[in-house]
Amino acid sequence: MSVALWVVVPYIALTIFVVGHVWRWRVDQFGWTTRTTQVLESRILRLGSPLFHLGAFAAIGGHVLGLLVPKSWTAAVGVDEHLYHLVSVSAGTVAGLMVVAGLALLLARRFTSPRVRRTTTRADKVLFAVLAVVILLGMSATVGKNLLGGGYDYRATIAVWFRGVLSFRPDPDLMTGVPPIFQLHALSAWLLAAIWPFTRLVHVWSAPIAYLWRPYVVYRRRAVHAAAGK
């Protein structure tokens, strides 16, 4: 069971994640979009979307730092375990609250606005449910275990296991003694990775970076253009 959960499941999810994106790009490039509903409702979206996205960016950054950067590296630059724990818990709590508030607003908007609700697909509903589970489990681990509880040094177990998965040297024994809330959070994250290519989340790979250097688009009024032609 340990090998199935902490070796087989991650590699199945990663395989689906990679192959699914290739398949989606080859057969559904026109569907590679956020499927925005801004024109249908913008009042709640103006508040919920920035809250969710900014909180998500902060949470992802914290996960990258906590999972991919070894403890020895942060210690080498003078960040001891106490300081790291203080910063990660406080920043993670703020980021998590932003994500929860943003997602709650976006879900309320989607299911209370008739026009927006009609655009919601089955894939959207699955995505929202999985996102909610991942976020709530993550908040429970951060607040319940690390903020209000006795704390847990996940960098000594989960982070080492995760880097082992990415380097094709997984050690499932590292996850056997991990608190259940962290285990559930990790498994739900793999589920999110597996469904990612088949949802609107693919839009994160299409950030309009080219807009930073493309030439300006010049607009001219038709009346002025017509007058110049005379």
N, C-alpha and C positions, 0 to 999 in steps of 0.2 A: 504493500500500500504506500509506503514511503517513497519508493522509486516511482510508482505510478503518479503520485501527486506532485512530486518535486523534481522529476526528470521528464517523464513522458508528457504530462500535461503542458509544461512550458514549451517543449519542442513542437508539440502539435499546434499550440497557439501561435508560435512564431512562424511555423510553416504556413498556416492559414493566413497569417498577417501578410507575409511576403507574396505568396502565390495569389492570394485574393486581390492584392493591389494591382499586380500585373494583369490579372484577368479583368478587373474592373476598368482599367485604363484601355485595354484592348477592345472591349465590347460595349462600354458605356461612357465614352468621354463626355457626351452631352449631359450625362447625369452626374458628372464630377463637379458638384456645386453645393453650396449651402442650402439651396432651395429657399432663399430668403423670403420672408413674408412681411418685410418692412412696409411695403405699400398698403398692406391690409390692416396693420395696427402698429403704431410707432410710439405711443405714449409710454407704455410699460416697457417696451423694448429698449428705449433710450436709457432706462435705469438698469434693467435686468441684464442686458447683454454686456455692458462694461464690467459690472460686478462679477459676473460669471467668468468672463474671459481673463480679466486681470487677476482674479483669484486663482484661476486654473494655471496661468503662466507662473505665478509665484509658487503654487503647490508643485508643479512639475519641476521647477528649478530646485526646490528643496529636495525633491526625490532624487534628482540627478546628483546633487551634492552628497546626500546621505548614502546613496546606494553605490555610486560609481567612484567616489573619492575615498580612498582608504583612510583609516584613522591616523596612520603614521604620517600621511601628507598634511593633514590639518594640524597635527601636533608639531610638525616641523616648522610651521609658520607661526607658532605660538598660540594656537587655539586648543586649550585643554578640554577635557571631557565636560567639565562643569559649564564652561562658556558655550561650548557647542550645544549642549543640552538646553541651556537657557534660550539661546537664539533660535534653535530649531523649533522648540515647543511654542514659544511666543509667536514667531513668524508663521509657523504652521497653523496655529489656532486662528490667527487673523485671516490668513489665506483661506482656510477651510470655511470660516464663517462667511466670507465673501462669496465663495463658491455655492454654499448652501443657500444663501439669500438670493443670489442671482438665479440659480436653478429653480428655486421656488417661484420666483417672479415669472420666469420664462414658462414654466409648466402651467401656472395659473393663467397666464396670457393665452397659451395654446389651447387650453380646454375650456376657457370661459368666453373667448371670442369665437362666435360661430364661423366667421370667414376663415380664421386661422385654423380652427379645428378641422374644417373640411379638407385642408391641405395636409393633414397629419397622416402619414402612411403607417402600415404595420411595422416596418423597419424602424420608424421614429419611436413608436411606442416601446419596442424592445430596447432600443438604445437608451431612452429616458429611464426605463426601469433598471437597466444594468448600471448606468451612470449613478443613479440614486443609491444603489446598493454599494458601489465602490466608494462613493463620497461619504456616506453615513458610516461605513465600516472604518474608513480612514479617520474620520473625526472621532469615532469612539476610541480608536487606538491612541490618537494624539491627546485628546482631552481626558478620556477615562483612565488610560494607563500611564501616560507620560506627564500629564499636567496634574491631575487629581490623585492618581495612584502612586505607586512607588517608583515608577519609571522602568523602562526596559531599553537596554543597549542593543538596538537592532543592528548596529554597524558591526557587531562582533559575530553575528550569525546570518541574518537575512541578507545583509549587504555582501558578505563573503560568498554566500550561496548564489546570489543573483549574478555576481561577476563571474562565478564559475560556470553558470549556465551560458552566459554570453561568450565565454572563452572555450566552451565545449569540454569543460572539466567539472561537471556538477557534482556536488556532495550532498545528497539528500539527508544525511545524518545531521547536518547543521540546522535543519528545519524541524526536527522531531521534538525538540524541547521548547520551541517558540510558542508564546501564548496564543491561544486559539483565535483571538481577535485579529492578530497580525497574520495568521495563516489564512483566515477567511478573506482578509483584505488582499493578500497576494493572489489567491485563487480567483477572486472576482476581477482583479486587474488582468489576469490572463484571459478570462472570458471576454473582457472588454477589447483586448487586443485581437481576439479571434473574430469578433463581429465587426471590428473597425472597418475593414474594406467594403463592407456591404451596407454602410450607413453614410449619412451626410458628413461624418467625421473626416472623410477623405479630403475635404476642402482645406484642411490644415496644411497640406502639401502644395497648395496652390496660392500661397500668399503673394499678393501683387508686388513683389520686390522690384520688378522691372519699372514700376511707376517712379522709382527714385531717380532713374536716369533717362527715361524716355523724353523726347521733346514735347514741349507744350502743345496742346491742341488749341488752335486759334478759332474763335467763333466770330462771325461777322453778321450784323443785322441785315436781313434781306432788303429792307427799305434803303439802307445806305448803299448796298451793292447795286440795286436797281438805279438809284440816282446817279451813281458813278458811271453806269453804262450809257446813260443819256448824254 
